[in-house]
Amino acid sequence: LLPEDGSRELYEAYVSFERQHGDRDSIESVLADKRRAQYEAQLREAPDNYDLWFDLTRLEEAHAQAEALAAKRYADALADSEQAHLRD
């Protein structure tokens, strides 16, 4: 494993790369991961900070909603393609 300083530098390089070369979804995912890590670190220092807990919860809800929407779109696409195949 990398020392904490080395892993932080590597992660920052990854975030920078995604910002320059990634698509919108990958950039949002990387930024959400970064915010999640920040919230978790702050909560280790102040576990009774309810504002941080609510911020983290809202972040997770937003991410879960995006994943649920994507899963629904895949399911819809699969159902449509199955119906089209049955008609043929």
Chimera marker file (.cmm) of the C-alpha trace (Angstrom):
<marker_set name="trace">
<marker id="1" x="0.000" y="0.000" z="0.000" r="1" g="1" b="0" radius="0.5"/>
<marker id="2" x="1.010" y="3.572" z="-0.588" r="1" g="1" b="0" radius="0.5"/>
<marker id="3" x="1.738" y="5.922" z="2.272" r="1" g="1" b="0" radius="0.5"/>
<marker id="4" x="-1.046" y="8.417" z="2.908" r="1" g="1" b="0" radius="0.5"/>
<marker id="5" x="0.811" y="11.275" z="1.186" r="1" g="1" b="0" radius="0.5"/>
<marker id="6" x="1.510" y="9.134" z="-1.881" r="1" g="1" b="0" radius="0.5"/>
<marker id="7" x="-2.038" y="7.886" z="-2.158" r="1" g="1" b="0" radius="0.5"/>
<marker id="8" x="-3.394" y="11.427" z="-1.798" r="1" g="1" b="0" radius="0.5"/>
<marker id="9" x="-1.134" y="12.635" z="-4.626" r="1" g="1" b="0" radius="0.5"/>
<marker id="10" x="-2.133" y="9.703" z="-6.815" r="1" g="1" b="0" radius="0.5"/>
<marker id="11" x="-5.826" y="10.341" z="-6.146" r="1" g="1" b="0" radius="0.5"/>
<marker id="12" x="-5.475" y="14.048" z="-6.950" r="1" g="1" b="0" radius="0.5"/>
<marker id="13" x="-3.764" y="13.127" z="-10.235" r="1" g="1" b="0" radius="0.5"/>
<marker id="14" x="-6.657" y="10.754" z="-11.003" r="1" g="1" b="0" radius="0.5"/>
<marker id="15" x="-9.232" y="13.478" z="-10.269" r="1" g="1" b="0" radius="0.5"/>
<marker id="16" x="-7.341" y="15.909" z="-12.477" r="1" g="1" b="0" radius="0.5"/>
<marker id="17" x="-7.174" y="13.352" z="-15.299" r="1" g="1" b="0" radius="0.5"/>
<marker id="18" x="-10.918" y="12.644" z="-15.098" r="1" g="1" b="0" radius="0.5"/>
<marker id="19" x="-11.709" y="16.350" z="-15.151" r="1" g="1" b="0" radius="0.5"/>
<marker id="20" x="-9.654" y="16.772" z="-18.330" r="1" g="1" b="0" radius="0.5"/>
<marker id="21" x="-10.538" y="13.566" z="-20.177" r="1" g="1" b="0" radius="0.5"/>
<marker id="22" x="-13.621" y="12.029" z="-18.575" r="1" g="1" b="0" radius="0.5"/>
<marker id="23" x="-17.223" y="12.261" z="-19.610" r="1" g="1" b="0" radius="0.5"/>
<marker id="24" x="-19.819" y="14.000" z="-17.468" r="1" g="1" b="0" radius="0.5"/>
<marker id="25" x="-20.843" y="10.866" z="-15.533" r="1" g="1" b="0" radius="0.5"/>
<marker id="26" x="-17.289" y="9.847" z="-14.671" r="1" g="1" b="0" radius="0.5"/>
<marker id="27" x="-16.443" y="13.389" z="-13.556" r="1" g="1" b="0" radius="0.5"/>
<marker id="28" x="-19.535" y="13.545" z="-11.335" r="1" g="1" b="0" radius="0.5"/>
<marker id="29" x="-18.713" y="10.136" z="-9.894" r="1" g="1" b="0" radius="0.5"/>
<marker id="30" x="-15.137" y="11.139" z="-9.087" r="1" g="1" b="0" radius="0.5"/>
<marker id="31" x="-16.269" y="14.383" z="-7.479" r="1" g="1" b="0" radius="0.5"/>
<marker id="32" x="-18.917" y="12.545" z="-5.447" r="1" g="1" b="0" radius="0.5"/>
<marker id="33" x="-16.271" y="10.061" z="-4.277" r="1" g="1" b="0" radius="0.5"/>
<marker id="34" x="-14.034" y="12.960" z="-3.274" r="1" g="1" b="0" radius="0.5"/>
<marker id="35" x="-16.836" y="14.680" z="-1.335" r="1" g="1" b="0" radius="0.5"/>
<marker id="36" x="-17.758" y="11.355" z="0.295" r="1" g="1" b="0" radius="0.5"/>
<marker id="37" x="-14.182" y="10.870" z="1.478" r="1" g="1" b="0" radius="0.5"/>
<marker id="38" x="-14.095" y="14.432" z="2.830" r="1" g="1" b="0" radius="0.5"/>
<marker id="39" x="-17.357" y="13.961" z="4.729" r="1" g="1" b="0" radius="0.5"/>
<marker id="40" x="-16.185" y="10.642" z="6.170" r="1" g="1" b="0" radius="0.5"/>
<marker id="41" x="-12.881" y="12.160" z="7.308" r="1" g="1" b="0" radius="0.5"/>
<marker id="42" x="-14.682" y="15.082" z="8.933" r="1" g="1" b="0" radius="0.5"/>
<marker id="43" x="-17.117" y="12.711" z="10.629" r="1" g="1" b="0" radius="0.5"/>
<marker id="44" x="-14.244" y="10.716" z="12.134" r="1" g="1" b="0" radius="0.5"/>
<marker id="45" x="-13.157" y="13.961" z="13.786" r="1" g="1" b="0" radius="0.5"/>
<marker id="46" x="-16.661" y="15.124" z="14.763" r="1" g="1" b="0" radius="0.5"/>
<marker id="47" x="-19.108" y="12.194" z="14.752" r="1" g="1" b="0" radius="0.5"/>
<marker id="48" x="-21.803" y="14.320" z="16.406" r="1" g="1" b="0" radius="0.5"/>
<marker id="49" x="-21.867" y="16.910" z="13.591" r="1" g="1" b="0" radius="0.5"/>
<marker id="50" x="-25.360" y="16.310" z="12.277" r="1" g="1" b="0" radius="0.5"/>
<marker id="51" x="-24.979" y="18.783" z="9.427" r="1" g="1" b="0" radius="0.5"/>
<marker id="52" x="-22.195" y="16.605" z="8.011" r="1" g="1" b="0" radius="0.5"/>
<marker id="53" x="-24.346" y="13.503" z="8.404" r="1" g="1" b="0" radius="0.5"/>
<marker id="54" x="-27.170" y="15.168" z="6.491" r="1" g="1" b="0" radius="0.5"/>
<marker id="55" x="-24.777" y="16.355" z="3.772" r="1" g="1" b="0" radius="0.5"/>
<marker id="56" x="-23.404" y="12.839" z="3.379" r="1" g="1" b="0" radius="0.5"/>
<marker id="57" x="-26.909" y="11.386" z="3.323" r="1" g="1" b="0" radius="0.5"/>
<marker id="58" x="-28.023" y="13.819" z="0.601" r="1" g="1" b="0" radius="0.5"/>
<marker id="59" x="-24.923" y="12.941" z="-1.428" r="1" g="1" b="0" radius="0.5"/>
<marker id="60" x="-25.706" y="9.229" z="-1.159" r="1" g="1" b="0" radius="0.5"/>
<marker id="61" x="-29.364" y="9.805" z="-2.048" r="1" g="1" b="0" radius="0.5"/>
<marker id="62" x="-28.423" y="11.744" z="-5.177" r="1" g="1" b="0" radius="0.5"/>
<marker id="63" x="-26.001" y="9.017" z="-6.249" r="1" g="1" b="0" radius="0.5"/>
<marker id="64" x="-28.548" y="6.268" z="-5.537" r="1" g="1" b="0" radius="0.5"/>
<marker id="65" x="-31.214" y="8.091" z="-7.543" r="1" g="1" b="0" radius="0.5"/>
<marker id="66" x="-28.885" y="8.337" z="-10.525" r="1" g="1" b="0" radius="0.5"/>
<marker id="67" x="-28.079" y="4.627" z="-10.288" r="1" g="1" b="0" radius="0.5"/>
<marker id="68" x="-31.767" y="3.741" z="-9.949" r="1" g="1" b="0" radius="0.5"/>
<marker id="69" x="-32.619" y="5.844" z="-13.005" r="1" g="1" b="0" radius="0.5"/>
<marker id="70" x="-29.861" y="4.197" z="-15.030" r="1" g="1" b="0" radius="0.5"/>
<marker id="71" x="-31.063" y="0.739" z="-13.958" r="1" g="1" b="0" radius="0.5"/>
<marker id="72" x="-34.620" y="1.653" z="-14.991" r="1" g="1" b="0" radius="0.5"/>
<marker id="73" x="-33.399" y="2.828" z="-18.396" r="1" g="1" b="0" radius="0.5"/>
<marker id="74" x="-31.526" y="-0.452" z="-18.944" r="1" g="1" b="0" radius="0.5"/>
<marker id="75" x="-34.602" y="-2.431" z="-17.898" r="1" g="1" b="0" radius="0.5"/>
<marker id="76" x="-36.804" y="-0.403" z="-20.255" r="1" g="1" b="0" radius="0.5"/>
<marker id="77" x="-34.367" y="-0.893" z="-23.125" r="1" g="1" b="0" radius="0.5"/>
<marker id="78" x="-34.192" y="-4.634" z="-22.468" r="1" g="1" b="0" radius="0.5"/>
<marker id="79" x="-37.989" y="-4.934" z="-22.302" r="1" g="1" b="0" radius="0.5"/>
<marker id="80" x="-38.388" y="-2.984" z="-25.552" r="1" g="1" b="0" radius="0.5"/>
<marker id="81" x="-35.805" y="-5.085" z="-27.363" r="1" g="1" b="0" radius="0.5"/>
<marker id="82" x="-37.454" y="-8.309" z="-26.125" r="1" g="1" b="0" radius="0.5"/>
<marker id="83" x="-40.860" y="-7.109" z="-27.362" r="1" g="1" b="0" radius="0.5"/>
<marker id="84" x="-39.373" y="-6.172" z="-30.734" r="1" g="1" b="0" radius="0.5"/>
<marker id="85" x="-37.723" y="-9.587" z="-30.969" r="1" g="1" b="0" radius="0.5"/>
<marker id="86" x="-40.999" y="-11.360" z="-30.186" r="1" g="1" b="0" radius="0.5"/>
<marker id="87" x="-42.815" y="-9.394" z="-32.909" r="1" g="1" b="0" radius="0.5"/>
<marker id="88" x="-40.282" y="-10.473" z="-35.535" r="1" g="1" b="0" radius="0.5"/>
<link id1="1" id2="2" r="1" g="1" b="0" radius="0.2"/>
<link id1="2" id2="3" r="1" g="1" b="0" radius="0.2"/>
<link id1="3" id2="4" r="1" g="1" b="0" radius="0.2"/>
<link id1="4" id2="5" r="1" g="1" b="0" radius="0.2"/>
<link id1="5" id2="6" r="1" g="1" b="0" radius="0.2"/>
<link id1="6" id2="7" r="1" g="1" b="0" radius="0.2"/>
<link id1="7" id2="8" r="1" g="1" b="0" radius="0.2"/>
<link id1="8" id2="9" r="1" g="1" b="0" radius="0.2"/>
<link id1="9" id2="10" r="1" g="1" b="0" radius="0.2"/>
<link id1="10" id2="11" r="1" g="1" b="0" radius="0.2"/>
<link id1="11" id2="12" r="1" g="1" b="0" radius="0.2"/>
<link id1="12" id2="13" r="1" g="1" b="0" radius="0.2"/>
<link id1="13" id2="14" r="1" g="1" b="0" radius="0.2"/>
<link id1="14" id2="15" r="1" g="1" b="0" radius="0.2"/>
<link id1="15" id2="16" r="1" g="1" b="0" radius="0.2"/>
<link id1="16" id2="17" r="1" g="1" b="0" radius="0.2"/>
<link id1="17" id2="18" r="1" g="1" b="0" radius="0.2"/>
<link id1="18" id2="19" r="1" g="1" b="0" radius="0.2"/>
<link id1="19" id2="20" r="1" g="1" b="0" radius="0.2"/>
<link id1="20" id2="21" r="1" g="1" b="0" radius="0.2"/>
<link id1="21" id2="22" r="1" g="1" b="0" radius="0.2"/>
<link id1="22" id2="23" r="1" g="1" b="0" radius="0.2"/>
<link id1="23" id2="24" r="1" g="1" b="0" radius="0.2"/>
<link id1="24" id2="25" r="1" g="1" b="0" radius="0.2"/>
<link id1="25" id2="26" r="1" g="1" b="0" radius="0.2"/>
<link id1="26" id2="27" r="1" g="1" b="0" radius="0.2"/>
<link id1="27" id2="28" r="1" g="1" b="0" radius="0.2"/>
<link id1="28" id2="29" r="1" g="1" b="0" radius="0.2"/>
<link id1="29" id2="30" r="1" g="1" b="0" radius="0.2"/>
<link id1="30" id2="31" r="1" g="1" b="0" radius="0.2"/>
<link id1="31" id2="32" r="1" g="1" b="0" radius="0.2"/>
<link id1="32" id2="33" r="1" g="1" b="0" radius="0.2"/>
<link id1="33" id2="34" r="1" g="1" b="0" radius="0.2"/>
<link id1="34" id2="35" r="1" g="1" b="0" radius="0.2"/>
<link id1="35" id2="36" r="1" g="1" b="0" radius="0.2"/>
<link id1="36" id2="37" r="1" g="1" b="0" radius="0.2"/>
<link id1="37" id2="38" r="1" g="1" b="0" radius="0.2"/>
<link id1="38" id2="39" r="1" g="1" b="0" radius="0.2"/>
<link id1="39" id2="40" r="1" g="1" b="0" radius="0.2"/>
<link id1="40" id2="41" r="1" g="1" b="0" radius="0.2"/>
<link id1="41" id2="42" r="1" g="1" b="0" radius="0.2"/>
<link id1="42" id2="43" r="1" g="1" b="0" radius="0.2"/>
<link id1="43" id2="44" r="1" g="1" b="0" radius="0.2"/>
<link id1="44" id2="45" r="1" g="1" b="0" radius="0.2"/>
<link id1="45" id2="46" r="1" g="1" b="0" radius="0.2"/>
<link id1="46" id2="47" r="1" g="1" b="0" radius="0.2"/>
<link id1="47" id2="48" r="1" g="1" b="0" radius="0.2"/>
<link id1="48" id2="49" r="1" g="1" b="0" radius="0.2"/>
<link id1="49" id2="50" r="1" g="1" b="0" radius="0.2"/>
<link id1="50" id2="51" r="1" g="1" b="0" radius="0.2"/>
<link id1="51" id2="52" r="1" g="1" b="0" radius="0.2"/>
<link id1="52" id2="53" r="1" g="1" b="0" radius="0.2"/>
<link id1="53" id2="54" r="1" g="1" b="0" radius="0.2"/>
<link id1="54" id2="55" r="1" g="1" b="0" radius="0.2"/>
<link id1="55" id2="56" r="1" g="1" b="0" radius="0.2"/>
<link id1="56" id2="57" r="1" g="1" b="0" radius="0.2"/>
<link id1="57" id2="58" r="1" g="1" b="0" radius="0.2"/>
<link id1="58" id2="59" r="1" g="1" b="0" radius="0.2"/>
<link id1="59" id2="60" r="1" g="1" b="0" radius="0.2"/>
<link id1="60" id2="61" r="1" g="1" b="0" radius="0.2"/>
<link id1="61" id2="62" r="1" g="1" b="0" radius="0.2"/>
<link id1="62" id2="63" r="1" g="1" b="0" radius="0.2"/>
<link id1="63" id2="64" r="1" g="1" b="0" radius="0.2"/>
<link id1="64" id2="65" r="1" g="1" b="0" radius="0.2"/>
<link id1="65" id2="66" r="1" g="1" b="0" radius="0.2"/>
<link id1="66" id2="67" r="1" g="1" b="0" radius="0.2"/>
<link id1="67" id2="68" r="1" g="1" b="0" radius="0.2"/>
<link id1="68" id2="69" r="1" g="1" b="0" radius="0.2"/>
<link id1="69" id2="70" r="1" g="1" b="0" radius="0.2"/>
<link id1="70" id2="71" r="1" g="1" b="0" radius="0.2"/>
<link id1="71" id2="72" r="1" g="1" b="0" radius="0.2"/>
<link id1="72" id2="73" r="1" g="1" b="0" radius="0.2"/>
<link id1="73" id2="74" r="1" g="1" b="0" radius="0.2"/>
<link id1="74" id2="75" r="1" g="1" b="0" radius="0.2"/>
<link id1="75" id2="76" r="1" g="1" b="0" radius="0.2"/>
<link id1="76" id2="77" r="1" g="1" b="0" radius="0.2"/>
<link id1="77" id2="78" r="1" g="1" b="0" radius="0.2"/>
<link id1="78" id2="79" r="1" g="1" b="0" radius="0.2"/>
<link id1="79" id2="80" r="1" g="1" b="0" radius="0.2"/>
<link id1="80" id2="81" r="1" g="1" b="0" radius="0.2"/>
<link id1="81" id2="82" r="1" g="1" b="0" radius="0.2"/>
<link id1="82" id2="83" r="1" g="1" b="0" radius="0.2"/>
<link id1="83" id2="84" r="1" g="1" b="0" radius="0.2"/>
<link id1="84" id2="85" r="1" g="1" b="0" radius="0.2"/>
<link id1="85" id2="86" r="1" g="1" b="0" radius="0.2"/>
<link id1="86" id2="87" r="1" g="1" b="0" radius="0.2"/>
<link id1="87" id2="88" r="1" g="1" b="0" radius="0.2"/>
</marker_set>
